[in-house]
Amino acid sequence: MVLKKKSFNKSKASAAVFLALAGSVSSRAQIHTPFLSHNQWLTNSGQLLLHELYPMAAFSAANHLSQRFAFYLDHDPLIQKDRAEYLYNVSRIRYGSDELKENHTVNPVYRERLAFARAQYYFHRRNWAAAIPFYEEAGIANLSNKEVAETKFELAYAYFNNKQFAESEALLATIKDIDGAYAPSANYYYGLLAYNKGNFADALKSFEKIEQHKDYKAVVPYYMAEILYFNGERRKALQKTREELAKSEKSYYDNEFHLLAAQCLFEEGQYKEALPYFEYYYNNVDKIRKQDMYKMAYSYYRTEQWQKAIEPFQQLSTVQDTLGQASMYYLGDCYLKTNDKTGAKNAFSICSQMPFDQKLVEQSLLLSGKLSFELGYSTEGSAQIKKLLSDFPQSAHRSEATNILSQQLLRSGNYSEAYQMLSGIDAPSRILVQKSAYGYALQNLQQNNRAEAERLLNESLQNSEDDRYKAAAYFWKAEIDYYNKNYTGTLSNGKAFLAHNSNEVLAISPEASLQHAMLTLGYAALNTEDFAQSRNYFAQAQSKQNTPGYSARLAADAALREADAAFLQKDYAKASELYTRTIAQNTSDADYARFQKSTLLGLQGKSAEQVELLTEIVNKKNPESKYRYEAHYALGDLYLDANKYEDAISHFQKINDNTARHLAAKALMKTGFAYQEADNDDKAIETYRKVLSNYPNSDQRNGALEALKDLYVGTNQPNAYVQLLKENNLAATDNAGLDSLFYAAAETQFAAEKYSKATEAMRNYLQQYPQGAFRTKANFYKAESHYQLKEYDSALKGYDLVLQEAWSDFTEPAALKAAALAYAQNNFSAAERYYSMLRNNAIGKDNLKTAYRGLMLSAKNSNNLQAAGSYADTLLSIPDLNEQSKQEALLIKGNAAAKEGKYEDANGFYAQLNSSKNIEIAAEAIYKQAELLVLQNKIAEAEKATGKAIQQTTGSSYWNTKSYLLMADIFVAQKDYFNAKATLQSLVKNVKNETLRKEAAGKLEQVKTLEKGKSKLSEG
């Protein structure tokens, strides 16, 4: 309690008393001092002190002492010196100075009275520690009765303020019952000491004596009312409190009286009556104790004023004890009563983290878990229910919690979390394991984690209860086996799918159609060269028009592959029929069908029809067709065979680095041969030389060199041949045989998949023949061997050596592998360089797409969103782009637009990705849409969008956490520090990503500071 101290006026010491006492000392000592002229200064000093002229009194005493030493050494007794020094020092003290003359008198009167003066000097300056020893030295023997009373009280008061309460109480006890000026103050302070010791009877006696005293009537009644309260007389305490509050003059303890009245009524269960007093106190103080905050909040709660109870209960969220825990439980209930499920979830969550009352922990885990699920926050709900089941294995709520968890798993898309939770439960439901393992497997498939996906599908099959999931699991196992080139496994699992398939499987997995399965089985049989079975599966894939999930595109693909199988089976008639059907449908594969049919016609000796069909391909204005230049090459061959050299050359010349780089060196060789056959040796030499200069690393190099040798020799130009060798850094002697022999030995090791030996053999070859004809091949296969051995740094160096050479058939695959390795190593600048090479050397659209996708992602990861956006535009313009790349490009364009402040454009891009099957892309897009609203300060809309983001991003731990962080920012913007703090505390406790956890911890400290500034809760 606040102790109101009585203020004191500086006492005026009576100079007459001092002089009288000095005289009495002289009298007792029987020392006679004649009135001599040299005593005049001493006499004057006494008189001046009497009239409180302290500076002059000190001056006179000082003069006396000065004259005495100068002239009257033998005439002035020692007592006069002592008296003069006493008068001087007392005058100085009264004047306000503690710079005194040294005094070593043995005279107890002067010594004690000087101590008394010094005690009062320090007392009136509130220097209690300095005053106390002088009061103790002064004693009472040489003081007047009035001074004795002053001394006792002042010393008691000094003790009191110096926290020497026992000494103070003893002195106060001796003067509180003696009438006089100090009795009221003595009773007041004695009462306070007794009150603070819990000696209420003595305190009450002292307070009753001064209850009406003018100096204490504003404070003493409060202590009296409190004593009644502490003695258990609540009704009397309440009555006295109300009497005091009814008075017109406000009590010094007006706020405390209101609180006391509230407490009395609260303890009587009169919550409604207590509230006005609580409210008055709350509104008129800066800070409030946690117990009083709780009682006010609880009074609101008991009177069903849920909304009013929320604010005081919120402020108790920082209190770490049973009171704080109970407050959070009641706060959760208040939120429920006001239909604020988010607030309720957070309150129960905080309650569950306080360990003081385990029953409340148990109940709060259940409630916060249920509310999290209701709000769609399945990750948070799962964590709470899982903790309940693990920490309270004997809980009465176990059955309910298990049911909640089971129901959630049935409708939750968060298969990873569901699977992990079930893995931690004894004897989980088989059907739930089957479904969660299957769902988690598909999520891993989407992220290309095929090994983990296969393991999970096997676990799903081991817990098979639902035939739909069983069939779907077999379907995806067949797809994984096909990707891994395990065609036997594909056939086995595909047949198992057919055995368990039903139309309902499509509800589990829309891709798991009967047609799709037949197509996969057809491909597997084709790869095992079981052409008859392959044709059967492809035929069935075309005949499922009336089955759910049928796709005309898949049927067209099946028809083309059936034709290929028939071709390989040498059933040319059926193959021709099927190719003709594809050509008639004019799909994107029509040119492939034309080319294949032309080959078939060639095998049948139908050259004219073959030429006609190939000509149809080259005349079509379809720049995207990769078979256009294949057709030119085939026509060139046909005309060459027919000795139509000009026609052959015309077609071969259509092929160059820009049109079909992979055929360019071959076409040049064929062109040179055509010139040679047409007896145009000069043109033949010119053409072969282009092979050497433009394609020094191609397989055609040695053939061109041999042809040139024959031509130069045949035309009697041996010197020209020697010059040619010099120009191309070729040895004059022919060691091509040894070169080829060394390389062949090395390639044999690679072909046998003996990669360690292959790296060594290729290294030996390159050391022996650094400019050998096969150096590009050797570098590539050496790099491939390192790659297979997972020696990725060495592999990357090898691919880089290939890329430093002139173009070859290995340029494109080397660029592809090098780019992928650099990207995997997070060396995005190098990856961008290699992807640029891939783009410049890509023959087909697939690698062109790969190149632009790699360029886009590398630029994105280098934080160059502008370049990434530009690459994304190009990527999106390429036909037949797969959904994954399209969505990545849209996401990057959205991020680039957002960075530029083009929020509407960004939102348009993100909106296209909400339903993406790629969990991370969908989650990021959903989060970014909510973030855009925050950036635009649309807080109410942002709150709704972020709530949905939390629900919809549960499959992505990163973006789900980011969504929670965004929600915390929104709460802060709304000044809802309680929910912000609860959200961040949960993240700090549960998030595994260290970067995000630190971000949450930093935000939490900021929120605590903001909350503290707003709170009225006292820290004590």
Secondary structure in CASP SS format (residue, H / E / C, confidence):
PFRMAT SS
TARGET T0000
AUTHOR 0000-0000-0000
METHOD secondary structure of the structure
MODEL  1
M C 1.00
V C 1.00
L C 1.00
K C 1.00
K C 1.00
K C 1.00
S C 1.00
F C 1.00
N C 1.00
K C 1.00
S C 1.00
K C 1.00
A C 1.00
S C 1.00
A H 1.00
A H 1.00
V H 1.00
F H 1.00
L H 1.00
A H 1.00
L H 1.00
A H 1.00
G H 1.00
S H 1.00
V H 1.00
S H 1.00
S H 1.00
R H 1.00
A H 1.00
Q C 1.00
I C 1.00
H C 1.00
T C 1.00
P C 1.00
F C 1.00
L C 1.00
S H 1.00
H H 1.00
N H 1.00
Q H 1.00
W H 1.00
L H 1.00
T H 1.00
N H 1.00
S H 1.00
G H 1.00
Q H 1.00
L H 1.00
L H 1.00
L H 1.00
H C 1.00
E C 1.00
L C 1.00
Y H 1.00
P H 1.00
M H 1.00
A H 1.00
A H 1.00
F H 1.00
S H 1.00
A H 1.00
A H 1.00
N H 1.00
H H 1.00
L H 1.00
S H 1.00
Q H 1.00
R H 1.00
F H 1.00
A H 1.00
F H 1.00
Y C 1.00
L C 1.00
D C 1.00
H C 1.00
D C 1.00
P C 1.00
L H 1.00
I H 1.00
Q H 1.00
K H 1.00
D H 1.00
R H 1.00
A H 1.00
E H 1.00
Y H 1.00
L H 1.00
Y H 1.00
N H 1.00
V H 1.00
S H 1.00
R H 1.00
I H 1.00
R H 1.00
Y H 1.00
G C 1.00
S C 1.00
D C 1.00
E C 1.00
L C 1.00
K C 1.00
E C 1.00
N C 1.00
H C 1.00
T C 1.00
V C 1.00
N C 1.00
P H 1.00
V H 1.00
Y H 1.00
R H 1.00
E H 1.00
R H 1.00
L H 1.00
A H 1.00
F H 1.00
A H 1.00
R H 1.00
A H 1.00
Q H 1.00
Y H 1.00
Y H 1.00
F H 1.00
H H 1.00
R C 1.00
R C 1.00
N C 1.00
W H 1.00
A H 1.00
A H 1.00
A H 1.00
I H 1.00
P H 1.00
F H 1.00
Y H 1.00
E H 1.00
E H 1.00
A H 1.00
G C 1.00
I C 1.00
A C 1.00
N C 1.00
L C 1.00
S C 1.00
N H 1.00
K H 1.00
E H 1.00
V H 1.00
A H 1.00
E H 1.00
T H 1.00
K H 1.00
F H 1.00
E H 1.00
L H 1.00
A H 1.00
Y H 1.00
A H 1.00
Y H 1.00
F H 1.00
N H 1.00
N C 1.00
K C 1.00
Q C 1.00
F H 1.00
A H 1.00
E H 1.00
S H 1.00
E H 1.00
A H 1.00
L H 1.00
L H 1.00
A H 1.00
T H 1.00
I H 1.00
K C 1.00
D C 1.00
I C 1.00
D C 1.00
G C 1.00
A C 1.00
Y C 1.00
A H 1.00
P H 1.00
S H 1.00
A H 1.00
N H 1.00
Y H 1.00
Y H 1.00
Y H 1.00
G H 1.00
L H 1.00
L H 1.00
A H 1.00
Y H 1.00
N H 1.00
K H 1.00
G C 1.00
N C 1.00
F H 1.00
A H 1.00
D H 1.00
A H 1.00
L H 1.00
K H 1.00
S H 1.00
F H 1.00
E H 1.00
K H 1.00
I H 1.00
E C 1.00
Q C 1.00
H C 1.00
K C 1.00
D C 1.00
Y C 1.00
K C 1.00
A C 1.00
V C 1.00
V H 1.00
P H 1.00
Y H 1.00
Y H 1.00
M H 1.00
A H 1.00
E H 1.00
I H 1.00
L H 1.00
Y H 1.00
F H 1.00
N C 1.00
G C 1.00
E C 1.00
R H 1.00
R H 1.00
K H 1.00
A H 1.00
L H 1.00
Q H 1.00
K H 1.00
T H 1.00
R H 1.00
E H 1.00
E H 1.00
L H 1.00
A H 1.00
K C 1.00
S C 1.00
E C 1.00
K C 1.00
S C 1.00
Y C 1.00
Y C 1.00
D H 1.00
N H 1.00
E H 1.00
F H 1.00
H H 1.00
L H 1.00
L H 1.00
A H 1.00
A H 1.00
Q H 1.00
C H 1.00
L H 1.00
F H 1.00
E H 1.00
E C 1.00
G C 1.00
Q C 1.00
Y H 1.00
K H 1.00
E H 1.00
A H 1.00
L H 1.00
P H 1.00
Y H 1.00
F H 1.00
E H 1.00
Y H 1.00
Y H 1.00
Y H 1.00
N H 1.00
N H 1.00
V C 1.00
D C 1.00
K C 1.00
I E 1.00
R C 1.00
K H 1.00
Q H 1.00
D H 1.00
M H 1.00
Y H 1.00
K H 1.00
M H 1.00
A H 1.00
Y H 1.00
S H 1.00
Y H 1.00
Y H 1.00
R H 1.00
T C 1.00
E C 1.00
Q C 1.00
W H 1.00
Q H 1.00
K H 1.00
A H 1.00
I H 1.00
E H 1.00
P H 1.00
F H 1.00
Q H 1.00
Q H 1.00
L H 1.00
S H 1.00
T H 1.00
V C 1.00
Q C 1.00
D C 1.00
T H 1.00
L H 1.00
G H 1.00
Q H 1.00
A H 1.00
S H 1.00
M H 1.00
Y H 1.00
Y H 1.00
L H 1.00
G H 1.00
D H 1.00
C H 1.00
Y H 1.00
L H 1.00
K H 1.00
T C 1.00
N C 1.00
D C 1.00
K H 1.00
T H 1.00
G H 1.00
A H 1.00
K H 1.00
N H 1.00
A H 1.00
F H 1.00
S H 1.00
I H 1.00
C H 1.00
S H 1.00
Q C 1.00
M C 1.00
P C 1.00
F C 1.00
D C 1.00
Q H 1.00
K H 1.00
L H 1.00
V H 1.00
E H 1.00
Q H 1.00
S H 1.00
L H 1.00
L H 1.00
L H 1.00
S H 1.00
G H 1.00
K H 1.00
L H 1.00
S H 1.00
F H 1.00
E H 1.00
L H 1.00
G C 1.00
Y C 1.00
S H 1.00
T H 1.00
E H 1.00
G H 1.00
S H 1.00
A H 1.00
Q H 1.00
I H 1.00
K H 1.00
K H 1.00
L H 1.00
L H 1.00
S H 1.00
D H 1.00
F C 1.00
P C 1.00
Q C 1.00
S C 1.00
A C 1.00
H C 1.00
R H 1.00
S H 1.00
E H 1.00
A H 1.00
T H 1.00
N H 1.00
I H 1.00
L H 1.00
S H 1.00
Q H 1.00
Q H 1.00
L H 1.00
L H 1.00
R H 1.00
S C 1.00
G C 1.00
N C 1.00
Y H 1.00
S H 1.00
E H 1.00
A H 1.00
Y H 1.00
Q H 1.00
M H 1.00
L H 1.00
S H 1.00
G C 1.00
I C 1.00
D C 1.00
A C 1.00
P C 1.00
S C 1.00
R H 1.00
I H 1.00
L H 1.00
V H 1.00
Q H 1.00
K H 1.00
S H 1.00
A H 1.00
Y H 1.00
G H 1.00
Y H 1.00
A H 1.00
L H 1.00
Q H 1.00
N H 1.00
L H 1.00
Q H 1.00
Q C 1.00
N C 1.00
N C 1.00
R H 1.00
A H 1.00
E H 1.00
A H 1.00
E H 1.00
R H 1.00
L H 1.00
L H 1.00
N H 1.00
E H 1.00
S H 1.00
L H 1.00
Q H 1.00
N C 1.00
S C 1.00
E C 1.00
D C 1.00
D H 1.00
R H 1.00
Y H 1.00
K H 1.00
A H 1.00
A H 1.00
A H 1.00
Y H 1.00
F H 1.00
W H 1.00
K H 1.00
A H 1.00
E H 1.00
I H 1.00
D H 1.00
Y H 1.00
Y H 1.00
N C 1.00
K C 1.00
N C 1.00
Y H 1.00
T H 1.00
G H 1.00
T H 1.00
L H 1.00
S H 1.00
N H 1.00
G H 1.00
K H 1.00
A H 1.00
F H 1.00
L H 1.00
A H 1.00
H H 1.00
N C 1.00
S C 1.00
N C 1.00
E C 1.00
V H 1.00
L H 1.00
A H 1.00
I H 1.00
S C 1.00
P C 1.00
E C 1.00
A C 1.00
S C 1.00
L H 1.00
Q H 1.00
H H 1.00
A H 1.00
M H 1.00
L H 1.00
T H 1.00
L H 1.00
G H 1.00
Y H 1.00
A H 1.00
A H 1.00
L H 1.00
N H 1.00
T C 1.00
E C 1.00
D C 1.00
F H 1.00
A H 1.00
Q H 1.00
S H 1.00
R H 1.00
N H 1.00
Y H 1.00
F H 1.00
A H 1.00
Q H 1.00
A H 1.00
Q H 1.00
S C 1.00
K C 1.00
Q C 1.00
N C 1.00
T C 1.00
P C 1.00
G C 1.00
Y C 1.00
S C 1.00
A H 1.00
R H 1.00
L H 1.00
A H 1.00
A H 1.00
D H 1.00
A H 1.00
A H 1.00
L H 1.00
R H 1.00
E H 1.00
A H 1.00
D H 1.00
A H 1.00
A H 1.00
F H 1.00
L H 1.00
Q C 1.00
K C 1.00
D C 1.00
Y H 1.00
A H 1.00
K H 1.00
A H 1.00
S H 1.00
E H 1.00
L H 1.00
Y H 1.00
T H 1.00
R H 1.00
T H 1.00
I H 1.00
A H 1.00
Q H 1.00
N C 1.00
T C 1.00
S C 1.00
D C 1.00
A H 1.00
D H 1.00
Y H 1.00
A H 1.00
R H 1.00
F H 1.00
Q H 1.00
K H 1.00
S H 1.00
T H 1.00
L H 1.00
L H 1.00
G H 1.00
L H 1.00
Q C 1.00
G C 1.00
K C 1.00
S H 1.00
A H 1.00
E H 1.00
Q H 1.00
V H 1.00
E H 1.00
L H 1.00
L H 1.00
T H 1.00
E H 1.00
I H 1.00
V H 1.00
N H 1.00
K C 1.00
K C 1.00
N C 1.00
P C 1.00
E C 1.00
S C 1.00
K C 1.00
Y C 1.00
R H 1.00
Y H 1.00
E H 1.00
A H 1.00
H H 1.00
Y H 1.00
A H 1.00
L H 1.00
G H 1.00
D H 1.00
L H 1.00
Y H 1.00
L H 1.00
D H 1.00
A C 1.00
N C 1.00
K C 1.00
Y H 1.00
E H 1.00
D H 1.00
A H 1.00
I H 1.00
S H 1.00
H H 1.00
F H 1.00
Q C 1.00
K C 1.00
I C 1.00
N C 1.00
D H 1.00
N H 1.00
T H 1.00
A H 1.00
R H 1.00
H H 1.00
L H 1.00
A H 1.00
A H 1.00
K H 1.00
A H 1.00
L H 1.00
M H 1.00
K H 1.00
T H 1.00
G H 1.00
F H 1.00
A H 1.00
Y H 1.00
Q H 1.00
E H 1.00
A C 1.00
D C 1.00
N C 1.00
D H 1.00
D H 1.00
K H 1.00
A H 1.00
I H 1.00
E H 1.00
T H 1.00
Y H 1.00
R H 1.00
K H 1.00
V H 1.00
L H 1.00
S H 1.00
N H 1.00
Y C 1.00
P C 1.00
N C 1.00
S C 1.00
D C 1.00
Q C 1.00
R H 1.00
N H 1.00
G H 1.00
A H 1.00
L H 1.00
E H 1.00
A H 1.00
L H 1.00
K H 1.00
D H 1.00
L H 1.00
Y H 1.00
V H 1.00
G H 1.00
T C 1.00
N C 1.00
Q C 1.00
P H 1.00
N H 1.00
A H 1.00
Y H 1.00
V H 1.00
Q H 1.00
L H 1.00
L H 1.00
K H 1.00
E H 1.00
N C 1.00
N C 1.00
L C 1.00
A C 1.00
A C 1.00
T C 1.00
D C 1.00
N C 1.00
A H 1.00
G H 1.00
L H 1.00
D H 1.00
S H 1.00
L H 1.00
F H 1.00
Y H 1.00
A H 1.00
A H 1.00
A H 1.00
E H 1.00
T H 1.00
Q H 1.00
F H 1.00
A H 1.00
A C 1.00
E C 1.00
K C 1.00
Y H 1.00
S H 1.00
K H 1.00
A H 1.00
T H 1.00
E H 1.00
A H 1.00
M H 1.00
R H 1.00
N H 1.00
Y H 1.00
L H 1.00
Q H 1.00
Q H 1.00
Y C 1.00
P C 1.00
Q C 1.00
G C 1.00
A C 1.00
F C 1.00
R H 1.00
T H 1.00
K H 1.00
A H 1.00
N H 1.00
F H 1.00
Y H 1.00
K H 1.00
A H 1.00
E H 1.00
S H 1.00
H H 1.00
Y H 1.00
Q H 1.00
L C 1.00
K C 1.00
E C 1.00
Y H 1.00
D H 1.00
S H 1.00
A H 1.00
L H 1.00
K H 1.00
G H 1.00
Y H 1.00
D H 1.00
L H 1.00
V H 1.00
L H 1.00
Q H 1.00
E C 1.00
A C 1.00
W C 1.00
S C 1.00
D C 1.00
F C 1.00
T H 1.00
E H 1.00
P H 1.00
A H 1.00
A H 1.00
L H 1.00
K H 1.00
A H 1.00
A H 1.00
A H 1.00
L H 1.00
A H 1.00
Y H 1.00
A H 1.00
Q C 1.00
N C 1.00
N C 1.00
F H 1.00
S H 1.00
A H 1.00
A H 1.00
E H 1.00
R H 1.00
Y H 1.00
Y H 1.00
S H 1.00
M H 1.00
L H 1.00
R H 1.00
N H 1.00
N H 1.00
A C 1.00
I C 1.00
G C 1.00
K H 1.00
D H 1.00
N H 1.00
L H 1.00
K H 1.00
T H 1.00
A H 1.00
Y H 1.00
R H 1.00
G H 1.00
L H 1.00
M H 1.00
L H 1.00
S H 1.00
A H 1.00
K H 1.00
N H 1.00
S C 1.00
N C 1.00
N C 1.00
L H 1.00
Q H 1.00
A H 1.00
A H 1.00
G H 1.00
S H 1.00
Y H 1.00
A H 1.00
D H 1.00
T H 1.00
L H 1.00
L H 1.00
S H 1.00
I C 1.00
P C 1.00
D C 1.00
L C 1.00
N C 1.00
E H 1.00
Q H 1.00
S H 1.00
K H 1.00
Q H 1.00
E H 1.00
A H 1.00
L H 1.00
L H 1.00
I H 1.00
K H 1.00
G H 1.00
N H 1.00
A H 1.00
A H 1.00
A H 1.00
K H 1.00
E C 1.00
G C 1.00
K C 1.00
Y H 1.00
E H 1.00
D H 1.00
A H 1.00
N H 1.00
G H 1.00
F H 1.00
Y H 1.00
A H 1.00
Q C 1.00
L C 1.00
N C 1.00
S C 1.00
S C 1.00
K C 1.00
N C 1.00
I H 1.00
E H 1.00
I H 1.00
A H 1.00
A H 1.00
E H 1.00
A H 1.00
I H 1.00
Y H 1.00
K H 1.00
Q H 1.00
A H 1.00
E H 1.00
L H 1.00
L H 1.00
V H 1.00
L H 1.00
Q C 1.00
N C 1.00
K C 1.00
I H 1.00
A H 1.00
E H 1.00
A H 1.00
E H 1.00
K H 1.00
A H 1.00
T H 1.00
G H 1.00
K H 1.00
A H 1.00
I H 1.00
Q H 1.00
Q H 1.00
T C 1.00
T C 1.00
G C 1.00
S C 1.00
S H 1.00
Y H 1.00
W H 1.00
N H 1.00
T H 1.00
K H 1.00
S H 1.00
Y H 1.00
L H 1.00
L H 1.00
M H 1.00
A H 1.00
D H 1.00
I H 1.00
F H 1.00
V H 1.00
A H 1.00
Q C 1.00
K C 1.00
D C 1.00
Y H 1.00
F H 1.00
N H 1.00
A H 1.00
K H 1.00
A H 1.00
T H 1.00
L H 1.00
Q H 1.00
S H 1.00
L H 1.00
V H 1.00
K H 1.00
N H 1.00
V C 1.00
K C 1.00
N C 1.00
E H 1.00
T H 1.00
L H 1.00
R H 1.00
K H 1.00
E H 1.00
A H 1.00
A H 1.00
G H 1.00
K H 1.00
L H 1.00
E H 1.00
Q H 1.00
V H 1.00
K H 1.00
T H 1.00
L H 1.00
E H 1.00
K H 1.00
G H 1.00
K H 1.00
S C 1.00
K C 1.00
L E 1.00
S C 1.00
E C 1.00
G C 1.00
END
